Amino acid sequence: MSRLVIVESPTKAKTISKFLGKGYKVESSFGHIRDLPKSKTGVDVEHDFTPTYLIPADKKARVKELKALAQDSDEVLFATDEDREGEAISWHLAEVLGEKPEKIKRITFHEITKKAIEHAIEHPRKLDLHLVDAQQARRIVDRLVGYELSPFLWKKVRGGLSAGRVQSVAVRLIVEREREIQKFNPEEYWTVDAKMNAAGKDFESKLSQIDGAKLEKFSITTEAAAKKIEATLKAVKFTIADVEKKSATRQPAPPFTTSTLQQDANRRLGATAKMTMMFAQRLYEMGHITYMRTDSVNMNAEFQLEAVAFAKEKFGKEYSTGPRVYTSKSKNAQEAHEAIRPTDIRQTPEMLEASGVESKMVKMYDLIWRRALASQMSGAEFNQTGIDIAATGADKKTYTFRANGQIITFAGFLAVYTEAQKETLLPEVKVGDVVKTEEILGVQHFTEPPARYNDATLVKIMEEYGIGRPSTYAPTIATIIDRGYVEREERRLKPTEIAFTVTDMLVEHFPQITDYQFTAEMENQLDEIAEGNQKMAPVLHAFYDPFKKNLIEKIVSVKNQKPVDEPTDEICDKCGKPMVIKMGRFGRFMACSGYPTCKNAKPIHQTSDIKCPECGEGDIVPRKSKKGKVFYSCNRYPDCKNAYWDKPTGKLCPACNAMMVQPLRGEEKCSNKECPTNEGKTAAEKGAAGAGAKKGKRGGKFAKKKEETEAEMTGSFSEEEA
């Protein structure tokens, strides 16, 4: 019997073919072989939203080849991914190939291993049309929103804009966070800190109570109040008032889901959600990890036992007391039935690297491997100590300082999956011991605004709201950046000015499109279709009918809200008319008010408080490379080509007079890699010193080498490398 196995990608086909013997031919469809037309909506809303699918021109030859192969085969096995998208690809293939239903089989698996493939072939099933309908419903809703709401934005705001069911909600989240930041007013507060010594050991403590009343964050709000406490405690005698010791245990986190993998890869590797999924996809298709689109934390029992045994062999029997079972917090877990894990726990990252796998894929595998192994290991144990040190001040009040310490007594899972864990060893003391005070100092602080979202925190909040599903997080972030609504600034997501305008319009006139709960409920409805509890057409009607009615009304009632040009004092050097500031897809620019008669336009030159140390005339301002990477350079470019990859601080190095810079990681340093202050640092750290310190080393080759060095130093992925 001859069998044709069809998958989505050539890599997956190559891996599966290794496990199948004679009689099997494994081919790739290269993704979807049909789609909605690009030139029109392609959805017949009058007939229960019937879609029209076309075979793209670049897929016709492949479809012809697959048809011929299918006709020459006794069976056709669709082995696409086990989620809605994979089911839809298989359904489209079945429709196009036109083979008899009894000839077509559907096989699924969570990992590409010999055992899993053989089991899948022994247990084929029919196509799940509920999953197909759920995928079609999502595609149709997104098509209707995009193709009908986007033209509204073109007419009322600006051409080239787009709207989307999930995309617009993600932009709203980022815009609202930016407004929180803009409205934020920093508040001053003070702490009183002390450097002390007891039993021959120095330690630090903070004022925590006055006359038994606990100090809150804003208990001390002025320098005068802090200085008064300093004076009150001058030359007083401190003694140990209380010593508290207790043990604590920290348990390992569950294995990765799509969301938590994207979050941790962003924090630890600097990888965007898009890059994370790309490298995880490759690892899956090569057979190294299980399917990477999932919101389940479950792992099969066989793997758990293997992980427990491996942990005991490598670290000792006390490092794993038995399999751990985790429960998913997501009530809608549906994309797969298992967490992301290695297919073989004994295949270490070092082994993968030795086999020649790309280094960035090894880093991603290392993260997944360690998290999965750690999830089956013992908890980490700590000894925690709290010491209260008290004294009676000159004002007769009792002032109590608190020192906290923590020591890891048993690493447990931390032996594999290290996390930021500060150890602080305090002196061995007892109540009544006298403590020497070396310094008591009031320290000024200011509250800080909420941070802009990065890929990790945006994915986390989207998951919390129920917006999107594992397969949609990465493409959503990529889309809002590609459409010009969001830009990356120091790895954070910053909204552009047009994002505010579009978000305000959609919130006011199309509240359901940007409403968090409504968007999450639509996801629930799609899940219901996938489970067979809902039909596709009623769900689509419930969404589209009120949406269309509202759209028709708003086309008439909403006035054009095109951004008003901002006047300037500058005169056009071509026609003499005033220049104005306009908003384009890539931000603000200056153009002649006589447009379209005069099409003179030029960029707006930014300024800053940091003078260029090379030319002494220009300012150092942030710019973007062609590939979207932020760097800092003189605004007199091309007359002055001074540039830095790390953010300049405005200070000059006391040793060589070059600009000091602040890297994303680590301490402030000199941008001159030859500076004596950089001696003793690693080669990578030296190579990461700024571009502006040496003349003659600006330009493309240096910039490219500089970018490669920085990426190597931080262990990060850059979007252009993906």
N, C-alpha and C positions, 0 to 999 in steps of 0.2 A: 504494500500500500504506500502510495506517495502522499506526503502531507506538506502543505504550504503553511508556514507560520509567518504572520505579518505583525510587525511592531512599528513604533513611531520613528525610532532613530537608528542610524547605522551602527553606533556604538553598542546599543542594546542588542541589535541583531548579531553583531560579532560575538558578544559575550554569551548569548543563548546558544549560538551554533556550536560552541565548545562542548555543550552538555548533551547534544542530540546526535544520534548515530545516523546510519544510512536510512534513506527514506524520508528525511526531513530537509526542507529547504527554507531557510530563514531570510526574509526580506524586510526592508524598511519602506514605510509609506512617506517618510520625511514629513511627519506631522499630519495636519488635516489635509484631506484631498478635496474637500468642498467647503465653501463658505458663502455667506451672504454677499451680494454684489456690492462693490464699492461706490458705484455711480448712483445708486438709489437705495431707499430704505430696505426693499426686498421682503417686506412683511405685509401680508394682506389682512389688515385689521378688520375688514368687513366679513371675513370668513374665518373667524376664530384664530386670527393671527397666524395663518398659514405662511411659513417661510418659503422663500425661493432660494435654492442653493445653486451655485455655479462652480464648475471646476476651473480654477485659475489656469491661465495659459501655461504657466511654468510647471503645472502638475499633470497636464494632459498626457505627456509622453510616459510619465511614470504610471499613470492609471492604465494606459494601454498595455504596458509591460506586466502589471499585476493581473490584469484580466487574462492575458495569455497564460501566465503561470497558474492562475486559479483553474482555468479550463483543463489544464494538463494534470491537475492534482485530484486525488480521490477525496481529500478533506482539506478544508481551509480553517486554520486555527488563528483567531484574533487574539494576540497576546499584548495588547496595549495596556497602559497603566490602569490600575484598579481604582478609578475615581470617575466622576461624571465626565470629565473631559476625555479620558481614555475610552469610556463606554461610548461616547458620542463619535469618536474617531472610528471605532469598530463598526458602529451603526452606519456611518457614511460609507465605509468600505463595503459593507454588505449591500447597501443600496446601489452602489456604483458597479460592483462586480456582477450583480444580478444572478448569483448562484442559487441553487435550490436550498431552502432552509435546512433540510436534513444534512446537507453537505458542510454547513457552517457550524463551527464550535467556538465558544468563548472560553478562554482560560485566563486565570488571574493568579497573582502571587505577590507577596510583599517584599521578596528579595530574589535576586537573580543568582541562585545557586543550583547545583545539579539536583539536590534533593527537592528543592521547591519547584523547579521546572518539571521534574518527573511526576511529582504529586499533582501538579496542575493539569498535566496531560491526562492523567488517570481519572481526574474529576472535572471534566468540562461541564459547562452550563450553557444556557441560552443567553442571548443578549438581554440585559435588564433595561426594558424600555422606560421604566420609571426614572432611572438615572439619566437616560437620554433626554426625556422630557424636561427634567430639572435643568440640564445643561442648556437645552433649547430655550427654556423660559428665561434663564439668566441672559442668554445672548440676545433674545428678542427685546427684553426690557431695556438692556443697555443700548441696543441699537435705536430703539424708539426715543429714548431720552437724548442720546447723542445727536441723532439726525433731525430731531424736531426742536430741541431746546437750543442747540448751538446756533442755528440761523437766527433765532430770536436775539441772542447775544450779539451776533454780527450787526444786526439792524439797530439795536438799542445802545450798544456800548462801542464795539470795535470789531472789525473784521479779523478772522483768524482765531477767534476764541472758541473754546469748547466747554461743554458741560457733560457730566456723567453721574450716574446714580451713586457710585462709591467715591469716585474721584472728587466730586464737589463737596462731599461730606468731609473727606480728608483735608481738603483745602480749608474748609471752615474751621476745623480743629486747629490748624496751624495759624490761621488769621486771628482766631480768638485768643490763642496763647500770646501772639505778638501784641495784641491790644492790652492784655494783662501786663505785659512787660512795659509797654508805653505809659500805662496809667500808674505804674508802681512808683511810690515815693519811699525812698530808703529812710528807715528810722534808726536813730542812733541809740546804742545801748553799750553798757560797760560791764566788764567782769573784773574781779580783783583776783589776780593769780599770784601764787607764791612758789618760790623755789626753796625747798627745805632739805634737811639732812637728818637722818636718824640711823643709828647703828652703823655709821660710817658710809652710808649710801645716800646719794642725792636722789630726790624725786620731786615731782611737781604736783600741785594741788590747786583747787579753786574754792573761793568763798562760796559756801552753799547755804548757810543759815546765819541769821542774826537774832539772838535771844530766842532760839528755837523755831523761828519763823523761816520757812523755806524761801529762798530767793528765786523769783521767777525771771524770765528773760529780760523784762523791762523794769526790774526792781531798781536798777541803777542806770539812770539815763543821761547823766551829765558828768563831765570831767571833774567838776567841783565836788560832786558827791563821792566820786571814786577817790579823789585826792584826800578828802576828809577822812575816809576809811583808812587810807594809807597812814595818815598822820596819827590816827587813833591807835593803830596797831604798832607804832614805832617803839621798839625796845621792849615789847611785852613778852611774856614767857608762854610758849606754846607747849602743850602736853598732849599725849595720845588720849582721846576721849572714848574711842570705841574701835574695835577691830572686828570686822565681819568676814568670815571665810565660808565659801560654799563651792560645791562642784556643779558643773553644768555640762550638758551633752547637746551637741548639734548634729542633727541628722542630715544625711545627704539629700540633695534635690532629686526629683524624678528624672528619668531619661528625657531627652529632648523631644518636644513637639516642633512643628514648623515655626511657630511663634517664638518659642524660647530659644531655638537654634539661631534664628535671625537676631534676637536680642543679644545673646552672648557672643555671637560672631562679630557683631558691631562693637561691643564693649572691648572684647579681648583682641580681635584681629583688625578692627577698623574697617570691616567689610560692610558694604551696603547690603540691603535686603536682596537686591537684584543679583549681586555677585554671590551672596551666600547660596541662593537657590541654584545658580548656574553651576557652582562647584559641587554642591550636594547632588545635583542631577547627574553630573558626570560620575561621581563616586557610586551612585546607585546603578547606573547603566553598566559600569565596569564590574559590578557584583560585590562591591566592598561594603555597602551599607544597605539598610532596608529602605523602603519607599519614603521619600522625604516630604510628602505633603500629607500631614496628619495632625489631628489634635487629640490623639490618644496617648496616654502614658503607659499603656499596657505593654508587657514584653512576654514572649512565649516562655513557658516553663523550662524548656530544654536549654535555651540561652541563659536563663537565670542560673541554672545549676552549673553551667560551664563557667559563667562569670564568677560565681562563688568559689569554685574549685581553683580557678586561675588566681584569684586574689589571695587565697590561702597559700598557694605555692609560692607566689612572688613576695608576699609580705609577712606571712605567718597566719596560723589558724585563727588568732584573735581578731584579725582584720575583716573577717566576714563570718557572721553567726548563722547565716542562712538566707534564702531568697527573700527579697522584699517585694511586696505587691503595692502598686500605686493606683489611686483612683483619679480619673480625669475630672477636673473642675469644670470643664466645658460641657454644658448640657446638650450641645448640638454636635458633639464629636461624631463625624460621619465620613470623613474623607478616607480613612483607612482604619485598620483595627490594631495597629501596633505602633509603638513609639519609634523614633529614629535611633538606630543602633547599628553596630558593626554586624556583618553577617557571621564573622568568626572572631571571637574575643582574643584568640591566640595570635591573630595577625596584628602585631603591634605597629604603631606608626613608623618605627625604625625599619621594620621589614618592608613596609610599603615604599618608604623612601629608597631603600636599597634596590627595589625592583624597578626604579626609574620613573616612578609616578611624579608628576609635576609638583614642585615644592609647595605651591599654594593649596593644592588639593590635599597634600599631606598635612598641612596645618589644619585644614577643615576636618579631615579624618581624625587627627589627633584630638581635636575638641570633642567630637562625637564619641570617640573610643573612650576617652577619659570620663566623660559624663555618664556613659552607660555602665562602665565598670564601677565607678564610684557609687552609682545608685544601688549596687548590690553589696556594698561594704558597710562596715560598722561605723557608728557615729563617732565624731571627734569629741574628746573629753577635755574639759578645761578646769583649772582652779581659778576662781575669781575672788579677789580680795578688795575690800573697801575699808579705808582707814579714815576716821574722823579725827582731826587735829583742832583743838580748841584753845582759846585764850580770852582773858577778860581785858577789854580795851580800856583806854583812858576815860571813856564815857561810861564805864561800869557795865557795858553790855557784853554778852558772850558772843564771840565770833567763831564760827566753826568752818573749817576748810575740809574739803573732801578730796581724797586721792583714790583712784581706782586702778587696779592691776589685774592682768589676766595672763595665765600661762597655759600653754597646751601641754597636757600630761599624756595624751594618747592621740596620735594624729588621725587614726581611722581613715575615713575616705579622703581626708585632706592630703594623705600621702600620694594620691593620684590626681585629685581635682583641687588644686590650690586656689584659694580665694584670699582677698585682702583681709588679713587677720593680724592686727597689731598685738604683739606681746609686750606687756609692761610688768617688770618685776619690781615689787615693792620690798622695802626692808622688813626683816622680821622684828616686830615690835609688840609691846603689850601695853595695856591701859596704864596710864600714869607715867610712861617714859617721856623724858624731856626731848623736845625736837628743836633743832637749831634752825633758825630762819635766816636764809641768805639774802632773800629779796622778796618784797611784797610790792606789786605793781598793778595799777589800774590799766586795763587794756581796752581801747576803743574798738567797737564793732559797728557795722551797719547791716541791717537786713538786706537780703539780696532778692532780686526779682526771680520769678520762676524761669527756669532755663527753657530755651527753645527746644522743640522736639528734635531728636535725631531719629535715625531709622529704628533704633531699638525702642525708644519711648513711644514713638508714633504707632508702631506695631502693637505695643502693649496696650495702649489706650483704645485702639481700634478693636482689639480682641475683647477688652473689658466691655465695650459698648455693644459688641456683637456685630460690628460693621465688617463685612467681608468674611472670607473664609481662608484657610491656609494657602490655597492656590492664588488668592487675589492680593495679598499684602504687598509682595514685591512689585508686581506690575502696576499697582495703584501708585506707589511712590515714584516709580520710573515715569509714569504718565504725567503726573502733576509737575514734574521737573521738565520733561520734554515739552509740555504745553506752555511753559513760561510762567506758571503760577507760583512756583517755588524755586529757590536756588539754594545751593549748599554754601554755607559760610562757616569755615572751620568745623566742618562735619556736622553742622546743625542745619535744620531746614527753616529757611527764612522766606516769608511770603513777599512777592513782588507787589508793587503798587496796584497793578491791575487785579490782583487776587482780592484786595479789599473791596474794590468796586463791584466785581462779579459776585463775590460772596454776599455783600449787602443786598444786591438786587435779587439774588436767588432766595435769600432768607425772607425778604419782604414779599416777593411775588410768587414764589414757588416753595413754600415752607416744607411741603412733604419731601421734596428732593433733597433738602439739606437737613432734615430732622433726623436726629440720631436714632430715636426709638422707631420711627417709621422705616428707616433703612434697615435696622436690625430685624424688624418684623418681616420685611420682605425676604430677608435671608431665611427666617423661620418658615415662611411659606414655600420657598424653594426646597427646603429640607423635607417639608410635608409632601411635596410632589415626588421627591426622590424615594420617600418611604412608601409611596402609593396611596397616601391618605388624602391627597388632593389631586384634582385634574388641572392640567395646564391652562386651558382656556379661561375658566372662571377666575383664576388667580390673576391672569393678565388683564382681564376686563376690570377687575376690582381696582387695579392700579391705573390702567391706561385711560379709562373713560373719564374719571374726574380730572386727571392730568391734562387730557386733550381739551376738555371744556375750559379749564382755567387758562390754558395756553392761548386759545382763541380769544378769550376776553382780554388777556394781557397784551396781546399784539395790538389791540385797538387802544386800550386805556393807558398803557405805560408810555410816557414821553421818552424821547431819545435821551440817554444819559451819557453821552460821549464825554470823556474827560475834557474839561476846559483847559485851553492852552494857557500856560503861565507866562505873563509878560516879563521881559527883561529890558535892561538899559542898552543892550548891545545892538548895533546896527549891522544889517547884512552887507558884507563887503562886495556883493555882486549887484544888488539892485537898490540898496539904500533904505529898504524898509526895515522895521523893527524885527528882531529875532525873538522867537518865543520858545518856551520849553514844552515839548510834546512827550507823550508816553507811548513807547513802542513795545513790541513783544519782549525786547531785551532790556527794558528800562527807559529812563529819561534820556532825551537827546535834544539838541538845539536845532531849530529849523526856521526858515524864513516865513514870516507871516503872509508873504505873497504867494505861497504855494496854492495852486499847482503851476502858476505862471513862472515862479522862481523856485527851483528845487534844491536850493542851497541848504545843506544840513551838515552838522558836525557834532562830535561827542562833547559831553560836558566834562570839563577838566575838574576832577576832584581836588580838594585841598585838605591839609591836615596840620596838626601842630608839630609834626616831626619833619625837620628840615633835612634835606639830602646832604649827607656828610661829604659827598664827592664833588658836587657842583656848587653847593652852598646856596643855590637859588630855588630849586624846586622843592616840593613836598613829597614825602613818602606816602603813597596811597595804595589801598588794596586794588588788585586787578585780577582778571581771570585769564588763564591760558586758553588756547583753542579747545582744549579737552576739558575745560571747566574747573581746573585746579586753581585755587586762590594763591596768589603770590603778592609781593609788595615791591613797588618800584617807584622811581622818580616820575612825577607827572610832567617832566620836561622831555620824556621820551619822544622821538628818537635822539634828541640832542644829548641827553644823558641816559645811559643804559644801566644805571645802578639798580640792582634788584636783589631781593631776598625771598627765600621760601618760607622761613620762619618769621613770625610777626615782630617787627622792630619795636623796641620799648621807648626809644627816644634818648636813651642814655648812651654815652660813649665809653668804650672800654678804657679803663685807667692804664692798661699796659700798652696798648697799640693804637688807641684812638679810633678803632673801628666801631661800627654800630653794634650794640647789644641787642640780642633777639630772644624771644620767648617761644620755645618749641611747644608743640601740642602736649608732649610728654617731657617731664624732667624740668630742671631748673633753668633760669635765665643764663645765657652764655654769650660769649663773643662770637660775632659772625665770621671773624677771620680764622680759618681753620689752622693757620700757621702761628696763631697767637700763643705765647707761653702759657696763658691761662687754660688752654686746651690740652696741655701736656698731661699725659697720664690717662687720658680718656681712650676709649676703644677706637679702633680705626673707623668703625661705622659712625661713631659720634663725631669724630673729626670731619669725616666726609659730609656730615649733615650740617656743618657750620654754614652760615649764610653766604649768598652769592655776591654780596656787595663789598666784601672786604678787599678783594684783589682786582686791580685793573687788568683788562685784557682777557678776563675769563667770563664775560657776559655772553650772551648769544646762545644759539640753539644747542650746540653740542654740550656746552657746559650745563645748560638748563636740563637737558635730557639726562645727563649723567647724575646731576644733582637730585633729580626726582627719583631715579632708580636707587640712589644711595639712601635717600630718606625712607623709601618704602621698605628697603631691606633692614634698615635700622629699627623701624617700629614694628616690623613683622606684619605690616598692614597690607591690605589689598587696595589698589587704586582703581577707580571705575574704568579708566581707559585701558588698564591691563586686562580687564575682563572682556 
